[in-house]
Amino acid sequence: MTAVLRYLGLGAMTVFLAACSTPSGHSPAPIGTAPSAVPQQDIAQAPLRVPPLDQLPETPVRPLVSKFQAVQWGALPGWSNDQLDHVWKGFINNCKGLMRPVSGSLAMPARAAPRAWQPVCQAAQNSGLGVDSTDTAAIRQFLESHLQPWRLLDAQGKIAKNTVTGYYEPLLKASKRQHGPYQWPLYAVPDDLLTIDLGSLYPELAGKRIRGKVIEGNRVVPYDTRAEINSNPQRQPKVLVWAEDPVEAFFLQIQGSGRAVLDNGKAVRLAYGDHNGHPYSSIGKWLADQGELPLAQTSMQNIKKWAKDNPHRVHEMLNVNKAMVFFNEEQITDPLLGPKGAYGIPLIAERAVAIDPTFVPLGTPVYLATTYPATNTPLRKLVFAQDTGAAIKGAARTDFYWGTGEQAGAQAGRMKQTGEMWVLWPKGAGAPTAR
């Protein structure tokens, strides 16, 4: 995964704002690629193309830590009650990812085996169902006819139950020009930012990258800090938008992507492009250390209030964190689709999750059984494993994508439930495998 500053599920966001110090998080970069300032082709807008089986090369099987137990569809709690809204669009988009050949590189998160999925994706292409189909009966029949549920077990063969948190895509007010309240820049990837893949030289460092810049004498040094970027107009990258609220702009960097609603009424997506390579330092902890807020009260809402009450100290607070995220601007062609996850597929609200790919390979449909945030009300849905996160580790550990905006953020922020899952795998292909 790329080093996006999307550290934790929002269920732990208060703690994160207060104390997190290790960069990690969900990755929007397509599998098999490094972060780039060049926007990736929108896979969701391309038609599903299923290559012949012989055009999908066989790569060595990657062992999964998890174990699996085959069950009948009737064993999935609440399966018949899932209305399957937006599932077919998610399934078709997921097939587009599944039909990409895998590199076999161990530096990449484990993916579902394309060859196992080729017959199912071919059948989906030939099903006659449109991508936006709402024919619940036909969709359910297709899934039950072509997929086999496997209960997810941990490494010891016990039923896997684990924490389910939530995340979302922030929404902030912004402008294309600096004026009035729009004073807080969000930058494009700098032209002089170097990203060095250490794994290309040292296999034991696979997935590790450093960022820097070239100075006199062709020396590579660390890239500018947040304070250095903001204080030197000659060194500032291109500004994509000017945000209205500094804390919301900061929080968008933590999430790694978000939507900006412009003052002309249009909306654009700010997708993760890269970052300056500096480690994260908690502004919440700084406020607590300064005696400005109790540590337990360093929520985003309280930090926003403090910033409003102390406008002359906002830069001081933000510059405590030397890390800076840079973005790519993307057009929003389908409001239903969120940012791209680690699988390179746009996420759909309440139909996508982040998982630990050492237990569940990316690109796998799974049935999740948990509860709504802060309740005992069942939340049981077919979702797609399309994202990862550094805090998402272990069998059945899940981060549930709630969608865009304030309401989604409220749900994500309250979610810290317990859940279990069933992996849905092509019939006749044996137990789930990874490549």
Residue pairs with C-beta under 8 A, 6 or more apart in sequence:
1 25
1 26
1 27
1 29
1 109
1 207
1 342
1 388
1 389
1 390
2 27
2 28
2 29
2 34
2 35
2 272
3 23
3 24
3 25
3 35
3 209
3 275
4 25
4 26
4 27
4 28
4 256
4 272
4 275
4 325
5 23
5 25
5 253
5 254
5 256
5 275
5 280
5 323
5 325
6 24
6 25
6 26
6 27
6 167
6 254
6 255
6 256
6 272
6 389
7 16
7 20
7 22
7 23
7 24
7 25
7 254
7 280
7 389
7 390
7 391
8 15
8 16
8 20
8 25
8 165
8 389
8 391
9 165
9 166
9 167
9 354
9 389
9 391
9 392
9 399
9 412
9 415
9 416
10 165
10 166
10 167
10 168
10 409
10 412
10 413
10 415
11 163
11 165
11 166
11 373
11 412
11 413
11 414
11 415
11 416
12 165
12 391
12 416
13 299
13 300
13 413
14 284
14 296
14 298
14 299
16 254
16 282
16 284
17 282
17 283
17 284
17 298
17 299
17 300
17 303
18 282
18 284
18 285
18 288
18 295
18 296
18 298
19 282
19 284
19 285
19 295
20 280
20 282
21 279
21 280
21 281
21 282
22 279
22 280
22 390
23 275
23 279
23 280
23 323
23 390
24 389
24 390
24 391
25 256
25 389
25 390
25 391
26 167
26 256
26 341
26 342
26 354
26 387
26 388
26 389
26 399
27 256
27 272
27 341
27 342
27 387
27 388
28 256
28 257
28 271
28 272
28 339
28 340
28 341
28 342
29 35
29 36
29 40
29 272
29 340
29 342
29 344
30 40
30 43
30 340
30 343
30 344
31 97
31 100
31 102
31 108
31 109
31 111
31 342
31 343
31 344
31 362
32 100
32 102
32 103
32 105
32 108
33 40
33 344
34 195
34 197
34 209
35 195
35 272
35 273
35 274
36 273
36 274
37 188
37 189
37 193
37 273
37 274
37 326
37 328
38 328
39 271
39 328
39 329
39 330
40 340
40 344
42 330
42 333
42 346
43 93
43 96
43 97
43 344
43 345
43 346
44 93
44 96
44 333
44 334
44 337
44 345
44 346
45 333
46 96
48 92
48 95
48 96
48 99
48 121
48 124
48 125
49 96
49 99
50 95
50 99
50 118
50 121
50 122
50 125
51 99
51 118
53 115
53 118
53 119
55 101
56 99
56 101
56 114
56 115
56 118
57 101
58 115
59 102
59 103
59 104
59 435
60 104
60 435
61 113
61 433
61 434
61 435
62 106
62 110
62 361
62 433
62 434
62 435
63 434
64 110
64 358
64 359
64 360
64 361
64 432
64 433
64 434
65 154
65 155
65 358
65 359
65 395
66 152
66 153
66 154
66 155
66 160
66 358
66 359
66 360
66 395
67 153
67 154
67 155
67 157
68 150
68 151
68 152
68 153
68 423
68 431
68 432
69 150
69 151
69 153
70 148
70 149
70 150
70 151
70 431
71 149
71 150
71 151
71 422
72 149
73 79
73 144
73 149
75 149
75 151
75 422
76 149
76 367
76 369
76 380
76 422
77 369
77 378
77 380
78 369
78 378
78 380
79 367
79 380
81 380
82 380
82 381
82 382
83 136
84 136
84 139
84 140
84 382
85 134
86 336
86 348
86 349
86 350
86 351
87 139
87 351
87 382
88 129
88 130
88 131
88 132
88 133
88 139
89 131
89 132
89 336
89 348
90 348
90 351
90 352
90 384
91 124
91 139
91 365
91 384
92 124
92 131
93 345
93 346
93 348
94 343
94 345
94 363
94 365
94 384
94 386
95 117
95 120
95 121
95 124
95 125
96 345
97 343
97 344
97 345
97 362
97 363
97 386
98 112
98 114
98 117
98 121
98 363
99 114
99 117
99 118
99 121
100 114
101 114
102 108
102 111
102 113
102 114
102 435
104 435
105 206
106 206
107 199
107 206
107 207
109 342
109 357
109 361
109 362
109 388
110 357
110 358
110 361
110 362
110 434
110 435
111 343
111 357
111 361
111 362
111 363
111 434
111 435
112 361
112 362
112 363
112 364
112 432
112 433
112 434
112 435
113 361
113 429
113 433
113 434
113 435
114 435
116 425
116 426
116 429
116 433
117 363
117 426
119 426
120 146
120 147
120 426
123 142
123 146
124 142
127 138
127 142
129 135
129 138
129 139
129 142
133 139
143 382
143 424
145 427
146 426
146 427
147 365
147 424
147 425
147 426
147 427
148 424
148 425
148 426
148 427
148 429
149 367
149 422
149 423
149 424
150 422
150 423
150 424
150 425
150 431
150 432
151 159
151 420
151 422
152 159
152 160
152 359
152 360
152 366
152 395
152 396
152 420
152 421
152 422
152 423
153 159
153 160
153 395
154 160
154 394
154 395
154 396
155 395
159 420
160 359
160 395
160 396
160 420
160 421
161 396
161 418
161 419
161 420
162 394
162 395
162 396
162 397
162 398
162 418
162 419
162 420
163 397
163 398
163 416
163 417
163 418
163 419
164 368
164 370
164 397
164 398
164 399
164 400
164 415
164 416
164 417
164 418
164 419
165 391
165 398
165 399
165 400
165 412
165 415
165 416
166 373
166 399
166 400
166 401
166 402
166 411
166 412
166 413
166 414
166 415
167 255
167 354
167 389
167 399
167 400
167 401
167 402
167 412
168 255
168 401
168 402
168 403
168 404
168 405
168 408
168 409
168 411
168 412
169 255
169 257
169 258
169 259
169 338
169 339
169 347
169 403
169 404
169 405
169 408
170 248
170 251
170 252
170 255
170 258
170 259
170 404
170 405
170 409
171 258
171 259
171 260
171 261
171 404
171 405
171 406
172 243
172 244
172 245
172 248
172 249
172 252
172 258
172 259
172 260
172 261
173 182
173 243
173 244
173 245
173 260
173 261
173 263
174 182
174 186
174 241
174 242
174 243
174 244
174 260
174 261
174 262
174 263
175 182
175 241
175 242
175 244
175 262
175 263
176 241
176 242
176 262
176 264
177 242
178 185
178 239
178 242
179 242
181 244
182 241
182 242
182 243
182 244
182 263
183 242
184 242
184 243
184 244
184 245
184 246
184 249
185 230
185 236
185 239
185 241
185 242
185 243
186 239
186 240
186 241
186 242
186 243
186 249
186 252
186 253
186 260
186 270
186 327
187 229
187 236
187 237
187 238
187 239
187 240
187 324
187 326
187 327
188 237
188 238
188 239
188 240
188 273
188 326
188 327
188 328
188 329
189 237
189 273
189 274
189 326
189 327
189 328
190 223
190 237
190 326
191 237
192 213
192 214
193 211
193 212
193 213
193 223
193 274
193 276
193 326
194 211
194 212
194 213
194 214
194 220
194 223
195 209
195 210
195 211
195 274
196 209
196 210
196 211
196 212
196 220
197 208
197 209
198 205
198 208
198 209
198 210
199 205
199 206
199 207
199 208
210 277
211 222
211 223
211 274
211 275
211 276
211 277
212 220
212 221
212 222
212 223
212 277
213 220
213 221
213 222
213 223
213 224
214 220
215 221
222 277
222 278
223 276
223 277
223 278
224 232
224 235
224 276
224 324
225 276
225 278
225 319
225 322
225 324
226 276
226 278
226 318
226 319
226 321
226 322
226 323
226 324
227 315
227 319
227 322
228 235
229 235
229 236
229 237
229 276
229 324
230 236
230 315
230 319
237 326
240 270
240 327
240 329
241 260
241 262
241 268
241 270
241 329
243 249
243 252
243 260
245 304
246 307
246 314
246 318
247 300
247 303
247 304
247 307
248 304
250 283
250 318
250 321
251 300
252 258
252 270
253 323
253 324
253 325
256 272
256 325
256 339
257 269
257 270
257 271
257 272
257 327
257 339
258 269
258 270
258 339
259 267
259 268
259 269
259 270
259 332
259 404
259 405
260 267
260 268
260 269
260 270
261 267
262 268
267 332
268 329
268 330
268 331
268 332
269 329
269 330
269 331
269 332
269 339
270 327
270 328
270 329
270 330
271 327
271 328
271 329
271 330
271 339
271 340
272 325
272 327
272 328
272 339
273 325
273 326
273 327
273 328
274 325
274 326
275 323
275 324
275 325
275 326
276 322
276 323
276 324
276 326
278 322
278 323
278 324
279 322
279 323
280 321
280 323
281 320
281 321
281 322
281 323
282 320
282 321
283 303
283 317
283 318
283 320
283 321
284 293
284 295
284 298
284 303
285 295
285 298
286 317
286 320
287 293
287 298
287 303
287 306
287 317
288 294
288 295
288 298
292 306
292 310
293 302
293 303
293 306
306 317
307 314
307 317
334 346
336 348
336 349
337 346
337 347
337 348
338 346
338 347
338 348
338 349
338 352
338 401
338 403
338 404
339 346
339 347
340 346
340 347
341 347
341 352
341 354
341 386
341 387
341 388
341 401
342 354
342 362
342 386
342 387
342 388
343 362
343 363
343 385
343 386
343 387
345 363
345 384
345 386
347 386
347 387
347 401
348 384
348 401
349 401
349 402
349 403
349 404
349 408
350 381
350 383
350 400
350 401
350 402
350 403
351 381
351 382
351 383
351 384
351 401
352 383
352 384
352 386
352 387
352 401
353 366
353 368
353 383
353 384
353 385
353 386
353 387
353 398
353 399
353 400
353 401
354 385
354 386
354 387
354 388
354 389
354 392
354 398
354 399
354 401
355 362
355 366
355 385
355 387
355 388
355 392
355 397
355 398
355 399
356 388
356 392
356 393
356 394
356 395
356 397
357 385
357 388
357 434
359 394
359 395
359 396
359 397
360 366
360 385
360 421
360 423
360 432
361 385
361 432
361 433
361 434
361 435
362 385
362 386
362 388
363 384
363 385
363 386
364 384
364 385
364 423
364 424
364 425
364 432
365 382
365 383
365 384
365 385
365 423
365 424
366 382
366 383
366 384
366 385
366 421
366 422
366 423
366 424
367 380
367 381
367 382
367 383
367 421
367 422
367 424
368 379
368 380
368 381
368 382
368 383
368 398
368 400
368 419
368 420
368 421
369 378
369 379
369 380
369 419
369 420
369 421
369 422
370 378
370 379
370 380
370 398
370 400
370 417
370 418
370 419
370 420
371 377
371 378
371 379
371 417
371 418
371 419
372 378
372 379
372 411
372 417
373 411
373 412
373 414
373 415
373 416
373 417
374 414
374 415
379 417
382 424
383 400
387 399
387 401
389 399
391 399
392 398
392 399
396 419
396 420
396 421
398 419
398 421
400 412
400 415
402 408
402 409
402 411
402 412
402 415
423 432
425 431
425 432
